[in-house]
Amino acid sequence: DVGYYGIYPRQILGLKGILTSPLIHGSWSHLINNSIPLFVLLCIIFYFFRRISWQIILMVYLLTGLSVWLFGRPVFHIGASGVIYGLVSFVFWSGLFRKNVRSIVLSLIVLFLYSGMFLGVLPNQPGISWESHLLGGLMGILVAWIYKGVLEEADQTSTEELQDETEKSYFFRRDIFDKTRNEKQAEEAELEKQNKETKRMDFERRRGLSNFEDWPSDMA
């Protein structure tokens, strides 16, 4: 019985399932239903998160299994659906945490493709390890938070472009509301001082020209 290689929560014999349970499935339909979304998500991870792709997969894989071992029901949990939920959650929440155009668009695509999976986290579904789904999703959020500061080259470019466009869209300077009242008063006083100095110099220049014109002169 290959189910023996699944995760059995809070039992030493169930620890091996942290590594083996995503590889065990109850039927061919179970295997196929998990393989297709897993393949798509792995392609997304390897293409859009190249710098940390293996770290993401490894952390989601291990943390999901460990959390099921700690908090799941006392039955054998098998299948890769927990990992799938973790990867979906990672991609979606990465867009929210990173707040750049590329990641947000990717999050919306994943939300559109896998929105129906959210029903899988509801409890009391017979024959379904909803704990794996729920805990996998939570671990995906955790991993997305951990790696939110690691940006790909394309992410950095899109973020800089977005910041440039944002700066252009503001009528006032971005820091105009960040200054204290005293700082604003000091700037206004300095500006007024500069204006007075400019007017004085202009007046002196005009007076000097006027006096020069009144000087006596001889024709050569």
FIDRENMAR-705517 format. One line per field, with one value per residue: residue in three letters; residue number from 1; x, y, z of N, C-alpha, C, O in turn. Coordinates in Angstrom, 3 decimals, decimal comma. Example, Ala and Ser with C-alpha at 12.3 -4.5 7.8 and 13.67 -1.06 7.14 Angstrom:
// residues 2
resn Ala:Ser .
resi 1:2 .
n_x 13,190:12,850 .
n_y -5,690:-2,250 .
n_z 7,800:7,080 .
ca_x 12,300:13,670 .
ca_y -4,500:-1,060 .
ca_z 7,800:7,140 .
c_x 13,200:12,900 .
c_y -3,300:0,030 .
c_z 7,800:7,870 .
o_x 14,236:13,409 .
o_y -3,319:1,138 .
o_z 8,465:8,039 .
END
This chain:
// residues 220
resn Asp:Val:Gly:Tyr:Tyr:Gly:Ile:Tyr:Pro:Arg:Gln:Ile:Leu:Gly:Leu:Lys:Gly:Ile:Leu:Thr:Ser:Pro:Leu:Ile:His:Gly:Ser:Trp:Ser:His:Leu:Ile:Asn:Asn:Ser:Ile:Pro:Leu:Phe:Val:Leu:Leu:Cys:Ile:Ile:Phe:Tyr:Phe:Phe:Arg:Arg:Ile:Ser:Trp:Gln:Ile:Ile:Leu:Met:Val:Tyr:Leu:Leu:Thr:Gly:Leu:Ser:Val:Trp:Leu:Phe:Gly:Arg:Pro:Val:Phe:His:Ile:Gly:Ala:Ser:Gly:Val:Ile:Tyr:Gly:Leu:Val:Ser:Phe:Val:Phe:Trp:Ser:Gly:Leu:Phe:Arg:Lys:Asn:Val:Arg:Ser:Ile:Val:Leu:Ser:Leu:Ile:Val:Leu:Phe:Leu:Tyr:Ser:Gly:Met:Phe:Leu:Gly:Val:Leu:Pro:Asn:Gln:Pro:Gly:Ile:Ser:Trp:Glu:Ser:His:Leu:Leu:Gly:Gly:Leu:Met:Gly:Ile:Leu:Val:Ala:Trp:Ile:Tyr:Lys:Gly:Val:Leu:Glu:Glu:Ala:Asp:Gln:Thr:Ser:Thr:Glu:Glu:Leu:Gln:Asp:Glu:Thr:Glu:Lys:Ser:Tyr:Phe:Phe:Arg:Arg:Asp:Ile:Phe:Asp:Lys:Thr:Arg:Asn:Glu:Lys:Gln:Ala:Glu:Glu:Ala:Glu:Leu:Glu:Lys:Gln:Asn:Lys:Glu:Thr:Lys:Arg:Met:Asp:Phe:Glu:Arg:Arg:Arg:Gly:Leu:Ser:Asn:Phe:Glu:Asp:Trp:Pro:Ser:Asp:Met:Ala .
resi 1:2:3:4:5:6:7:8:9:10:11:12:13:14:15:16:17:18:19:20:21:22:23:24:25:26:27:28:29:30:31:32:33:34:35:36:37:38:39:40:41:42:43:44:45:46:47:48:49:50:51:52:53:54:55:56:57:58:59:60:61:62:63:64:65:66:67:68:69:70:71:72:73:74:75:76:77:78:79:80:81:82:83:84:85:86:87:88:89:90:91:92:93:94:95:96:97:98:99:100:101:102:103:104:105:106:107:108:109:110:111:112:113:114:115:116:117:118:119:120:121:122:123:124:125:126:127:128:129:130:131:132:133:134:135:136:137:138:139:140:141:142:143:144:145:146:147:148:149:150:151:152:153:154:155:156:157:158:159:160:161:162:163:164:165:166:167:168:169:170:171:172:173:174:175:176:177:178:179:180:181:182:183:184:185:186:187:188:189:190:191:192:193:194:195:196:197:198:199:200:201:202:203:204:205:206:207:208:209:210:211:212:213:214:215:216:217:218:219:220 .
n_x 0,856:0,925:0,066:1,071:3,377:2,633:1,938:1,642:0,187:1,958:3,220:6,087:6,560:5,248:6,809:8,451:6,767:6,807:8,713:7,976:5,190:4,068:4,651:3,046:-0,030:-3,563:-4,880:-4,947:-6,354:-6,222:-3,459:-3,098:-4,744:-3,360:-0,864:-0,998:-1,663:0,554:2,734:2,337:2,601:5,238:6,607:5,975:7,229:9,963:10,426:9,648:10,718:13,549:15,943:15,471:14,133:14,528:14,818:12,281:10,576:11,618:11,253:8,443:7,636:8,783:7,919:5,143:4,660:5,706:4,031:1,560:2,128:2,304:-0,228:-2,317:-5,141:-5,325:-4,663:-3,446:-1,924:-1,788:-0,449:0,174:-1,180:-1,059:1,421:0,919:-1,103:0,460:2,330:0,644:-0,397:1,979:2,776:0,597:0,530:3,063:2,898:1,322:2,924:5,317:4,589:4,964:4,498:4,802:4,697:2,169:0,446:1,011:0,001:-2,738:-3,276:-2,788:-4,736:-7,027:-6,785:-6,756:-8,745:-10,914:-9,802:-9,852:-11,986:-11,126:-9,947:-11,805:-13,105:-13,924:-14,305:-14,923:-12,515:-10,631:-7,673:-7,993:-6,560:-3,956:-4,278:-5,072:-2,966:-0,800:-1,364:-1,058:1,662:2,702:2,126:3,806:6,376:6,359:6,415:8,896:10,662:10,076:11,659:13,527:14,195:13,671:15,561:13,863:11,738:12,864:13,333:10,702:9,656:11,191:10,416:7,705:7,887:9,060:7,014:5,072:6,193:6,102:3,420:2,626:1,572:2,652:5,807:6,974:7,790:6,558:4,550:5,765:7,389:8,074:6,286:8,019:10,234:9,154:8,573:11,169:12,244:10,617:11,354:14,042:13,756:12,416:14,398:16,319:14,940:14,712:17,425:17,999:16,372:17,580:20,147:19,434:18,360:20,644:22,174:20,660:20,715:23,422:23,785:22,242:23,599:25,959:25,172:24,756:27,222:29,768:31,021:33,392:33,554:35,495 .
n_y -1,185:1,943:4,210:4,250:5,682:8,275:11,370:11,056:12,631:13,908:11,577:9,521:7,717:8,936:11,032:10,610:11,026:13,720:14,099:12,169:12,126:14,016:12,650:10,475:9,135:8,515:7,437:7,136:9,287:11,114:11,586:12,716:14,991:16,493:16,755:18,388:21,185:21,451:21,269:23,591:25,601:25,179:25,876:28,615:29,465:28,856:30,486:33,173:33,626:33,235:33,576:32,638:30,263:27,492:27,653:28,564:26,426:24,321:25,257:25,629:23,000:21,536:22,983:22,879:20,093:19,698:21,341:20,073:17,652:18,559:19,729:18,387:16,066:12,856:10,908:9,236:11,454:12,133:13,030:15,762:18,114:19,932:21,167:22,357:24,224:25,786:26,897:28,319:30,174:31,464:32,758:34,486:36,121:37,189:39,135:41,020:41,695:42,604:44,669:45,603:46,182:43,939:41,671:42,005:41,741:39,086:37,876:38,382:36,848:34,242:34,188:34,249:31,823:29,859:30,331:28,761:26,918:27,735:26,759:24,354:24,581:24,414:22,882:19,463:17,846:14,879:12,380:14,131:15,914:18,560:20,020:19,949:21,584:24,054:24,610:24,490:26,733:28,759:28,455:29,193:31,927:32,701:32,104:33,835:36,251:36,101:36,191:38,599:40,823:40,083:40,771:40,144:40,875:41,928:42,699:44,805:46,656:47,211:48,272:50,612:52,037:52,381:54,009:56,278:57,125:57,624:59,740:61,715:62,162:63,661:66,839:68,548:68,484:65,309:65,287:67,390:67,312:66,035:67,579:69,396:71,990:73,979:73,555:74,227:76,952:77,913:77,460:79,151:81,626:81,712:81,750:84,179:85,891:85,506:86,557:89,256:89,953:89,615:91,613:93,878:93,823:94,145:96,698:98,184:97,746:99,051:101,689:102,231:102,202:104,404:106,535:106,417:107,247:109,934:110,971:113,409:113,695:113,638:114,074:112,090 .
n_z 0,000:-1,133:0,087:2,588:2,488:2,720:4,515:7,928:10,465:13,278:14,045:14,243:12,161:10,131:9,289:7,101:5,009:4,452:2,516:0,613:0,161:-1,816:-4,113:-4,219:-5,315:-5,390:-7,606:-11,239:-12,333:-10,254:-10,252:-12,846:-12,702:-10,866:-12,053:-14,370:-13,548:-11,852:-13,595:-15,174:-13,225:-12,347:-14,672:-14,731:-12,362:-12,887:-15,082:-14,475:-11,973:-11,840:-10,404:-7,834:-8,060:-7,406:-4,639:-3,901:-4,690:-3,141:-0,497:-0,344:-0,814:1,381:3,686:3,457:3,723:6,321:7,884:7,494:8,754:11,350:11,924:10,665:10,176:11,816:9,611:6,621:4,443:1,080:-2,182:-4,513:-4,260:-2,143:-2,513:-4,953:-4,291:-2,630:-4,444:-6,181:-4,364:-3,657:-6,082:-6,496:-4,139:-4,222:-6,193:-4,855:-2,664:-3,826:-5,529:-8,185:-11,698:-13,391:-11,667:-10,525:-12,728:-13,372:-11,074:-11,373:-13,621:-12,666:-10,675:-12,255:-13,645:-11,630:-9,766:-8,972:-7,296:-4,696:-3,301:-2,412:0,071:2,013:4,938:6,038:3,758:2,308:1,743:0,786:1,312:2,775:4,557:3,573:1,345:2,483:4,329:2,574:0,985:2,911:3,522:1,073:1,083:3,179:2,093:-0,087:1,264:2,522:0,342:-0,872:-1,282:-3,150:-6,287:-9,721:-12,738:-14,721:-13,122:-11,646:-13,685:-14,594:-12,254:-11,894:-14,187:-13,629:-11,356:-12,481:-14,210:-12,317:-10,882:-12,838:-13,014:-10,851:-9,704:-7,773:-6,005:-4,763:-2,099:-0,867:1,014:3,046:4,591:7,598:9,406:10,327:8,660:6,178:6,658:7,039:4,485:2,980:4,090:3,347:0,577:0,247:1,155:-0,840:-3,015:-2,263:-2,247:-4,937:-6,061:-4,897:-6,029:-8,679:-8,564:-7,821:-10,073:-12,056:-11,065:-11,242:-14,022:-14,669:-13,447:-14,896:-17,405:-16,946:-16,644:-17,579:-20,884:-23,580:-27,051:-29,200 .
ca_x 0,000:1,809:-0,407:1,915:4,429:2,077:2,188:0,739:0,520:2,419:3,770:7,431:6,488:4,689:7,759:8,985:5,812:7,142:9,471:7,415:3,741:3,688:4,903:2,086:-1,401:-4,489:-5,373:-4,419:-7,039:-5,631:-2,128:-3,218:-5,328:-2,324:0,317:-1,163:-1,408:1,910:3,626:2,160:3,165:6,693:7,056:5,873:8,273:11,293:10,566:9,483:11,476:14,721:17,002:15,124:13,147:14,722:14,532:10,828:10,000:12,068:10,631:7,016:7,559:9,097:7,089:3,787:4,665:5,925:2,834:0,531:2,513:2,056:-1,599:-3,321:-5,893:-4,548:-4,836:-2,368:-2,158:-0,972:-0,738:0,949:-2,065:-0,587:2,490:0,280:-1,711:1,543:2,904:-0,362:-0,420:3,230:2,748:-0,412:0,914:4,283:2,473:0,838:4,021:6,353:3,946:5,413:3,527:4,985:4,225:0,726:-0,197:1,149:-0,941:-4,089:-3,382:-2,908:-6,052:-8,017:-6,648:-6,901:-9,670:-11,771:-9,109:-10,055:-12,972:-10,444:-9,461:-12,917:-12,965:-14,941:-14,524:-14,539:-11,535:-9,756:-6,836:-8,151:-5,482:-2,820:-4,596:-5,046:-1,620:0,053:-1,614:-0,442:3,110:3,000:2,141:5,026:7,539:6,270:6,843:10,335:11,416:9,474:12,684:14,407:13,564:14,330:15,991:12,682:10,958:13,516:13,097:9,310:9,456:11,773:9,572:6,484:8,211:9,246:5,703:4,370:6,757:5,637:1,986:2,354:1,649:3,610:6,887:6,517:8,115:5,999:3,727:6,566:8,165:7,409:5,908:9,228:11,050:8,512:8,771:12,573:12,425:9,963:12,177:15,230:13,340:12,133:15,685:16,939:14,202:15,114:18,788:17,936:15,814:18,582:21,195:18,860:18,245:21,987:22,612:19,953:21,204:24,751:23,639:21,698:24,678:26,918:24,636:24,835:28,592:30,169:31,858:33,869:33,593:36,853 .
ca_y 0,000:3,104:5,244:4,201:6,686:9,601:12,044:10,728:13,719:13,766:10,240:9,417:6,990:9,821:12,080:10,345:11,539:15,103:13,993:11,239:12,212:14,642:11,716:9,373:9,493:7,403:6,887:7,827:10,584:11,969:11,953:13,620:16,255:17,265:16,943:19,502:22,475:21,492:21,567:25,001:26,430:25,061:26,708:30,007:29,717:28,839:31,569:34,511:33,747:32,426:33,709:31,934:29,234:26,262:27,952:28,641:25,083:23,525:25,743:25,301:21,543:21,060:23,649:22,336:18,766:19,813:21,902:19,020:16,706:19,171:20,180:17,631:14,999:11,607:9,981:9,389:12,515:11,882:13,876:17,001:19,277:20,917:21,918:23,178:25,362:26,640:27,646:29,295:31,224:32,226:33,640:35,530:37,058:37,892:40,350:41,994:42,137:43,289:45,901:46,095:45,887:42,582:40,702:42,168:41,137:37,638:37,478:38,390:35,693:33,049:34,255:33,887:30,410:28,924:30,861:27,689:26,078:28,227:25,908:23,182:24,791:24,276:21,634:18,403:17,283:13,463:11,863:15,199:16,491:20,012:20,614:20,164:22,743:25,264:24,846:24,811:28,133:29,614:28,396:29,998:33,323:32,890:32,131:35,077:37,329:35,966:36,553:39,766:41,794:39,557:41,119:39,761:42,030:42,499:43,359:46,066:47,576:47,636:49,107:51,925:52,709:52,785:55,133:57,448:57,572:58,170:61,044:62,662:62,388:64,526:68,272:69,054:67,583:64,226:65,521:68,650:67,067:65,342:68,537:69,962:73,396:74,794:73,434:75,026:78,360:78,231:77,532:80,370:82,760:81,710:82,174:85,618:86,550:85,482:87,496:90,614:90,156:89,764:92,944:94,888:93,820:94,716:98,135:98,742:97,727:100,110:102,977:102,422:102,568:105,761:107,470:106,382:108,027:111,350:111,434:114,240:112,960:114,384:113,320:111,928 .
ca_z 0,000:-1,231:0,987:3,773:2,303:2,889:5,796:9,028:11,396:14,663:14,272:13,663:10,887:9,108:8,902:5,756:4,034:4,071:1,268:-0,370:-0,084:-3,093:-5,219:-4,106:-5,699:-5,191:-8,874:-12,412:-12,470:-9,223:-10,732:-14,006:-12,255:-10,180:-12,906:-15,318:-12,905:-11,316:-14,719:-15,528:-12,157:-12,387:-15,803:-14,297:-11,370:-13,509:-16,066:-13,895:-10,718:-12,146:-9,393:-6,590:-8,407:-6,638:-3,232:-3,748:-4,787:-1,998:0,731:-0,397:-0,705:2,728:4,693:3,355:4,340:7,762:8,521:7,512:9,799:12,651:12,192:9,916:10,837:11,920:8,483:5,657:3,457:-0,108:-3,341:-4,693:-4,282:-1,180:-3,165:-5,985:-3,606:-2,157:-5,569:-6,608:-3,347:-3,758:-7,252:-6,296:-3,092:-4,634:-6,881:-3,876:-1,822:-4,597:-6,004:-9,483:-12,752:-13,901:-10,678:-10,355:-13,896:-13,212:-10,020:-11,929:-14,520:-11,821:-10,032:-13,266:-14,005:-10,515:-8,762:-8,486:-6,322:-3,337:-2,629:-1,869:1,437:2,946:5,709:6,030:2,430:2,418:0,799:0,305:2,357:2,701:5,348:2,673:0,514:3,306:4,848:1,431:0,639:3,936:3,351:-0,107:1,525:3,964:1,199:-0,856:2,154:2,746:-0,866:-1,526:-1,633:-4,201:-7,555:-10,969:-13,534:-15,368:-12,080:-11,326:-14,797:-14,591:-11,078:-12,169:-15,160:-12,942:-10,493:-13,336:-14,653:-11,154:-10,587:-13,845:-12,870:-9,713:-9,987:-6,805:-5,664:-3,911:-0,697:-0,418:2,195:4,045:5,358:8,757:9,270:10,501:7,451:5,133:6,972:6,784:3,041:2,511:4,503:2,493:-0,761:0,306:1,252:-2,159:-3,873:-1,877:-2,715:-6,391:-6,337:-4,531:-7,048:-9,894:-8,335:-7,880:-11,473:-12,774:-10,592:-11,803:-15,428:-14,738:-13,120:-15,990:-18,507:-16,583:-16,569:-18,727:-21,845:-24,725:-28,304:-29,671 .
c_x 0,888:1,333:0,384:3,026:3,882:2,447:1,148:1,083:0,918:2,855:5,127:7,391:5,942:5,622:8,292:8,060:6,061:7,890:8,729:5,943:3,372:3,888:3,890:0,688:-2,289:-4,980:-4,725:-5,076:-6,504:-4,262:-2,206:-3,745:-4,318:-1,150:0,193:-0,949:-0,002:2,913:3,544:2,817:4,684:7,281:7,039:6,998:9,644:11,491:10,567:10,272:12,765:15,766:16,731:14,182:13,295:14,457:13,027:10,225:10,362:11,364:9,134:6,815:7,714:8,180:5,651:3,701:4,819:4,684:1,685:0,849:2,200:0,570:-2,685:-4,075:-5,065:-4,935:-3,634:-2,762:-1,213:-1,355:0,043:0,089:-1,643:0,508:1,905:-0,365:-0,650:2,138:1,930:-0,396:0,832:3,174:1,772:0,057:2,217:3,939:2,003:1,971:5,031:5,857:4,619:4,496:3,599:4,405:2,716:-0,029:-0,134:0,182:-2,362:-4,306:-3,585:-4,267:-7,146:-7,979:-7,042:-7,853:-10,572:-11,129:-9,366:-11,104:-12,321:-9,946:-10,575:-12,839:-14,097:-15,315:-14,044:-13,559:-10,568:-8,972:-6,909:-7,096:-4,251:-3,043:-4,448:-3,642:-0,619:-0,119:-0,968:1,081:3,547:3,046:3,420:6,259:7,538:6,733:8,358:11,136:10,865:10,523:13,630:13,727:14,384:14,701:14,805:11,798:11,542:13,276:11,677:9,010:10,004:10,928:8,288:6,738:8,411:7,917:4,921:4,876:6,243:4,183:1,649:2,530:2,659:4,735:6,399:6,729:7,473:5,173:4,493:7,334:7,355:7,103:7,131:10,120:10,473:8,722:10,209:12,840:11,811:10,782:13,429:14,903:13,053:13,426:16,385:16,259:14,595:16,510:18,828:17,415:16,828:19,673:20,698:18,748:19,607:22,483:21,960:20,465:22,584:24,691:23,146:22,774:25,684:26,446:24,740:26,247:28,924:31,118:32,244:33,859:35,023:36,869 .
c_y 1,230:4,254:5,314:5,248:8,116:10,185:11,582:11,670:13,250:12,343:10,149:8,737:7,865:10,908:11,877:10,883:12,975:15,109:13,200:11,470:12,932:13,732:10,582:9,867:8,257:6,758:7,654:9,196:11,587:12,480:12,969:14,980:17,127:17,604:18,164:20,853:22,574:21,827:23,047:25,907:26,349:25,877:28,185:30,348:29,797:29,994:32,945:34,714:32,945:32,449:32,848:30,764:27,976:26,485:27,981:27,242:24,251:23,957:25,422:23,803:21,088:21,687:23,146:20,972:18,840:20,345:20,889:17,999:17,259:19,367:19,366:16,625:13,720:10,586:10,156:10,426:12,282:12,869:15,176:18,250:20,342:21,791:22,843:24,408:26,328:27,485:28,686:30,481:32,086:33,229:34,793:36,575:37,768:39,184:41,417:42,551:42,974:44,607:46,469:45,539:44,432:41,544:40,785:41,533:39,615:37,121:37,403:37,206:34,408:33,028:33,838:32,389:29,471:29,428:29,766:26,821:26,513:27,415:24,702:23,349:24,642:22,926:20,650:17,945:15,832:13,057:12,904:15,769:18,019:20,715:20,883:21,399:24,033:25,596:25,139:26,259:29,081:29,614:29,181:31,480:33,625:32,994:33,401:36,261:37,293:36,489:37,790:40,790:41,337:39,774:40,593:41,027:42,716:43,225:44,713:47,095:48,104:48,539:50,507:52,709:53,208:53,985:56,400:58,007:58,194:59,553:62,093:63,030:63,323:65,987:68,932:68,042:66,536:64,521:66,769:68,486:66,343:66,306:69,079:71,430:74,301:74,742:74,257:76,518:78,785:78,352:78,809:81,601:82,866:82,187:83,668:86,424:86,611:86,452:88,937:90,934:90,365:91,147:94,042:94,979:94,428:96,231:98,805:98,803:98,847:101,497:103,271:102,814:104,001:106,788:107,530:107,231:109,531:111,887:112,336:113,488:113,881:113,494:113,227:112,050 .
c_z 0,000:-0,349:2,269:3,699:2,347:4,243:6,816:10,176:12,791:15,041:13,575:12,302:9,767:8,640:7,484:4,678:3,633:2,744:0,199:-0,715:-1,376:-4,298:-5,262:-4,446:-5,645:-6,465:-10,018:-12,595:-11,453:-9,681:-11,871:-13,587:-11,510:-11,098:-13,808:-14,646:-12,325:-12,413:-15,098:-14,485:-12,115:-13,536:-15,426:-13,326:-12,021:-14,491:-15,398:-12,600:-10,822:-11,034:-8,159:-6,845:-7,546:-5,151:-2,968:-3,702:-3,557:-0,707:0,767:-0,183:0,746:3,792:4,655:4,030:5,846:8,476:8,555:8,591:11,191:12,947:11,487:10,764:10,867:10,858:7,563:4,607:2,276:-1,204:-3,327:-4,619:-3,281:-1,765:-4,233:-5,365:-3,090:-3,269:-6,102:-5,645:-3,428:-4,909:-7,040:-5,281:-3,396:-5,360:-5,924:-3,027:-2,601:-5,206:-7,251:-10,568:-13,185:-12,946:-10,480:-11,511:-13,797:-12,150:-10,556:-12,866:-13,716:-11,125:-11,002:-13,561:-12,868:-9,425:-8,180:-7,429:-4,888:-2,582:-1,961:-0,449:2,463:3,653:5,461:4,620:2,451:1,329:0,278:1,487:2,255:3,558:4,487:1,815:1,312:3,779:3,728:1,007:1,631:3,816:2,108:0,222:2,293:3,075:0,348:-0,017:2,358:1,557:-1,567:-1,967:-2,716:-5,541:-8,717:-11,743:-14,201:-14,359:-11,743:-12,415:-14,780:-13,404:-11,301:-13,160:-14,515:-12,046:-11,312:-13,797:-13,508:-10,815:-11,565:-13,637:-11,720:-10,112:-9,061:-6,623:-4,683:-2,431:-0,121:0,851:3,303:4,952:6,527:8,524:9,391:9,270:6,315:5,381:6,708:5,289:2,473:2,869:3,637:1,084:-0,795:0,390:-0,098:-3,107:-3,567:-2,382:-4,223:-6,773:-6,023:-5,582:-8,347:-9,781:-8,440:-9,317:-12,262:-12,360:-11,155:-13,259:-15,563:-14,451:-14,245:-17,155:-18,232:-16,512:-17,786:-19,640:-22,995:-25,949:-28,779:-31,183 .
o_x 1,533:2,101:0,368:3,560:4,606:3,177:-0,057:2,138:0,319:2,852:5,295:8,111:6,147:5,299:8,552:8,499:5,584:7,720:8,832:5,493:2,416:3,363:3,862:0,255:-1,837:-5,459:-4,056:-4,407:-6,351:-3,945:-1,478:-3,258:-4,417:-0,513:1,164:-0,119:0,580:3,847:4,572:3,507:5,348:8,334:7,966:7,641:10,410:12,623:11,402:10,473:13,037:16,404:17,669:13,498:12,310:13,928:12,558:9,462:9,511:10,932:8,618:5,917:6,880:7,718:5,012:2,786:4,134:4,326:0,925:-0,056:1,868:0,141:-3,869:-3,713:-4,192:-5,473:-2,881:-3,801:0,005:-2,430:0,510:0,580:-1,841:0,531:2,351:-0,190:-0,844:2,422:2,328:-0,422:0,756:3,486:2,079:-0,016:2,455:4,601:2,254:1,984:5,546:6,634:4,818:3,807:2,572:3,696:2,054:-1,036:-1,111:-0,394:-3,105:-5,392:-4,444:-4,884:-8,090:-9,025:-7,601:-7,765:-10,952:-11,816:-9,125:-11,102:-12,895:-9,559:-10,320:-12,533:-15,079:-16,482:-12,846:-13,754:-9,753:-9,545:-6,009:-6,773:-3,585:-2,116:-3,788:-3,185:0,300:0,860:-0,394:1,719:4,631:3,895:4,044:7,097:8,595:7,375:9,017:12,161:11,159:10,297:14,464:12,795:15,615:14,213:14,742:11,182:10,799:13,043:11,459:8,209:9,357:10,740:7,827:5,904:7,987:7,709:4,195:4,090:5,978:3,756:0,500:3,506:3,439:4,622:5,523:5,951:7,801:5,099:3,942:7,873:6,132:7,592:7,265:10,697:11,210:9,013:10,452:13,577:12,393:10,901:13,830:15,670:13,407:13,549:16,970:16,923:14,789:16,765:19,593:17,939:16,942:20,078:21,433:18,998:19,737:23,122:22,623:20,630:22,890:25,460:23,573:22,858:26,220:27,259:24,806:26,463:28,440:31,944:31,500:34,128:35,722:37,929 .
o_y 1,536:5,173:6,332:5,657:9,063:9,569:11,701:11,536:12,351:11,970:10,638:9,138:7,572:11,641:12,839:11,167:13,416:16,024:13,513:11,051:12,501:14,001:9,810:10,899:7,126:5,624:8,667:10,157:12,770:13,658:13,962:16,008:18,354:18,644:18,897:21,626:23,659:22,594:23,687:26,865:27,356:26,497:28,925:31,390:30,717:30,430:33,789:35,851:32,081:31,431:32,380:30,319:27,457:25,601:27,487:26,912:23,558:23,114:24,990:23,394:20,349:20,991:23,003:20,718:18,122:19,858:20,844:17,523:16,501:19,193:19,631:16,358:13,530:9,524:11,119:10,300:12,238:13,468:15,634:19,346:21,531:23,003:23,979:25,519:27,543:28,665:29,802:31,638:33,306:34,407:35,940:37,775:38,857:40,204:42,602:43,739:43,960:45,548:47,680:44,540:43,770:40,635:39,764:40,858:38,930:36,045:36,475:36,629:33,589:31,970:33,149:31,759:28,402:28,988:29,842:26,069:25,744:27,392:24,102:22,368:24,735:21,920:20,948:17,690:15,593:13,354:12,598:16,068:18,669:21,877:21,906:22,175:24,978:26,731:25,939:26,941:30,097:30,653:29,765:32,210:34,667:33,872:33,976:37,176:38,333:37,148:38,008:41,540:42,121:39,052:40,598:42,115:43,944:44,239:45,678:48,269:49,306:49,466:51,490:53,915:54,312:54,888:57,479:59,220:59,170:60,445:63,231:64,109:63,750:66,343:69,779:66,888:66,810:64,067:67,172:69,401:66,069:65,888:69,204:72,038:75,272:75,755:74,908:77,270:79,886:79,242:79,465:82,523:83,960:82,932:84,348:87,491:87,632:87,100:89,744:92,030:91,187:91,783:95,017:96,072:95,135:96,962:99,859:99,771:99,521:102,376:104,411:103,668:104,730:107,807:108,602:107,871:110,324:113,087:112,082:112,709:114,800:112,295:114,240:111,944 .
o_z 1,003:-0,063:2,960:4,730:2,041:5,019:6,598:10,796:13,381:16,214:12,458:11,387:8,589:7,706:6,761:3,563:2,588:1,938:-0,987:-1,782:-2,021:-5,379:-6,220:-3,933:-5,827:-6,423:-9,815:-12,976:-11,759:-9,518:-11,873:-14,056:-11,526:-10,925:-13,996:-15,123:-12,302:-12,180:-15,317:-14,832:-11,869:-13,387:-15,755:-13,449:-11,733:-14,704:-15,724:-12,173:-9,989:-10,762:-7,513:-5,923:-7,022:-4,478:-1,943:-2,794:-2,998:0,080:1,798:0,554:1,269:4,696:5,697:4,814:6,575:9,549:9,522:9,277:12,102:14,087:11,693:11,910:10,020:11,174:7,706:3,959:2,445:-1,171:-2,284:-4,890:-3,529:-1,548:-4,391:-5,866:-3,114:-3,064:-6,438:-6,063:-3,282:-4,730:-7,364:-5,543:-2,873:-5,173:-6,147:-2,706:-2,075:-5,373:-7,357:-10,362:-13,330:-13,377:-10,289:-11,298:-14,103:-12,309:-10,236:-12,902:-14,043:-10,999:-10,615:-13,712:-13,114:-8,279:-7,012:-6,737:-3,958:-1,351:-1,052:0,185:3,664:3,013:4,781:4,325:2,602:0,151:-0,593:2,534:1,722:3,312:4,643:1,582:0,879:3,644:3,907:0,704:1,239:3,989:2,089:-0,291:2,092:3,278:0,090:-0,534:2,366:1,732:-2,742:-2,917:-3,170:-5,896:-8,696:-11,439:-14,244:-14,685:-11,570:-12,124:-14,934:-13,516:-10,939:-12,998:-14,804:-11,973:-10,899:-13,780:-13,698:-10,495:-11,176:-14,048:-11,605:-10,773:-9,497:-7,038:-3,863:-1,592:0,995:1,671:4,369:5,977:6,461:7,573:8,647:8,873:5,575:4,450:6,213:4,862:1,609:2,062:3,241:0,474:-1,759:-0,213:-0,460:-3,916:-4,477:-2,881:-4,726:-7,687:-6,765:-5,980:-9,036:-10,740:-9,063:-9,730:-13,051:-13,206:-11,506:-13,702:-16,459:-15,136:-14,527:-17,822:-19,171:-16,344:-18,888:-19,163:-23,338:-25,865:-28,758:-31,800 .
END
